[in-house]
């Protein structure tokens, strides 16, 4: 079952944290790339990963959307050459810094995951997609 990554606020090899679409529902998620890829996964495209999904309330969704909007505004200016790396909102924007702290607080209080799965994280038509290959629990 594929899950679309709606947005993410941390990245290293794969999106590490953000929002994931599961049918009509939005889940908060955290993820990590896994090194020990089973041989039967070898031909499957993407990076072998573990994803945990959590119920997501409107507060977390709104904080992540606001954080993403601030970052995208800065990124557009950076790409146009009107801002440099020293102006990244993490360094200079108090609102962005506040949203980062709030997102961290909300993620730390998510509780028990409603989905734990391994699978492949890949890009499809410009968006990250997690394809669940082995659901651990739900």
N, C-alpha and C positions, 0 to 999 in steps of 0.2 A: 504494500500500500504506500503510495507516494504522499509525502507531506511537503507543502510549499513553505519555505522560510519567508515570512512576510517582511520582517526586518530583524536586524541583529545589531548588537552594540559592542560585541567583542569578537575578535577573529584571530585565529592562528591555525593555518592549514584548512580549517573549516570554521563556519560560524559557531562560536562557543556559547552564545546566549542570545535570546531574543524571543520572537513570537513566531509560531508555526501554525499554519492552517491545516486543520484536520476536518475535512468535509465543511460543514457550515460553522464549525467551532474554531476558536482561536485558543491555542495553548501557549503558555510560557514554556520555554525549553532551555536546557543546558546540554552541551554536547562536548565530545572530545574525539580526536582522531585516535584510532587504535593501531598499535604496531603489529599485533599478532593476527594477521589476516588469514582466515581459514582457506585452504586450497580451493574449495568449491566456490569461493567468492572471487577468485583470481581473474576470471574473464568479465566480471561485472564492472561497468564503468563507475568511477567515482572513488572517493577516499573512504575506506572502511572506518566506521565511526559508531560511537554509542550515543544515543539520545535519550534524555529523560524529559517527559512532558508533564506539565503541572496545570491545574486549573488556573485560569488567568482572570483576574477581575479588571474592571474598567480603570481603576487607579493605576495599576501597572501598565496596562496598554497605553493610557494617556501619557504617562511619564516617558515611556520608550518612544512614543510618537513625537513628543515635544523634543526630546533629546536628539532624535534622528533629524528633525527639521532644522535645529540649530546647526548640526554637523553638516547637513547637505547645503545649507546656505554658505557656510564657510568653504566647503569643498568646491562649490561653483566659483567662488571668488579665487580660490587657490588655482583651480584649473584655468581660469582666465588670466592668471598672472597678477591679479590685484591684491593678493594676500600671500604671505610666505608661511613656512612651517612654524615659525616662531609665534604666529598669531592663531595657532590651533586653539579652538575653544576650551580644550582641557587646560591650557596654560593661562588663558587670559579672560575667559568669559565666566563670571560668577554664576550666572543662571545655569549654564551648562554644567559647571562643577556641582551645583546644587542638585541638578537632575541626575548626575552620576551617583552622588551619594544616596539619593532617594531610590534609584533603581537597585543599587546594592542592598539597601535595607529591605526592599520589597522582595527581591530574589532570595535573600537569606531567610525570609519567613514563609516561603512557599509550602513547606511541609512535605508530605509524602507524594512521590510522583504517581500519576495515574497511568503513565506509559513508560516502560523501559524497553528499549529495543536496540539492536545492532543492525547496521545496514550500510548503505553507500550514500555519501553526501556528494552531490555533483551539481554542475550548472546546466540548466536547461532553459534555452531561450532567454538568457541573461539573468535568470533567477536561480538561487540555490534551492535544491530539492533534496529531501532525505527520503530514500526508498528503504522502507523497513524490510529486512530480509529475515530477521529472527526476533520476534517479539518475546521479551523475557517475562513481562507481566503487563496487565492493564487493569 
